[in-house]
Amino acid sequence: MSSTKEFVDYIAEQLQNAGLISTRKMFGEYALYCNEKVVGLICDNRLFIKQTDGGRNFIGIENIVEECAYPGAKPSLLIEDKIDDSVWLTELIKITEKELHEKKPKKKKVTKLQGVS
């Protein structure tokens, strides 16, 4: 089962105060971006947030649920009970986004010309 557009829109709406929030459909599911950084995934109408030390501390060790968003993926923080708490969810996303590395600019490909005299 893939995620519904309604669920993805709801999550984005919950995070409207976290920063620049966007989603991108990828392989039938969605990547969740905050300030142009991938902070999580939405798969099968479930929210998976990238693991950071700050995010784990914010959630609390006793409340952490780790799961892979899809087979072969790294374990993420599965958020289920707090999806409707926009203040809590916004804070988690802000913490996560701050700890993630800046996006590296793509290198331009250099093509070699052969046979030029």
Secondary structure as UniProt FT lines:
FT   HELIX           5..14
FT   TURN            15..17
FT   STRAND          21..26
FT   TURN            27..28
FT   STRAND          29..34
FT   TURN            35..36
FT   STRAND          37..43
FT   TURN            44..45
FT   STRAND          46..49
FT   HELIX           53..59
FT   HELIX           61..63
FT   STRAND          66..68
FT   TURN            71..72
FT   STRAND          75..79
FT   TURN            81..84
FT   HELIX           86..99
//
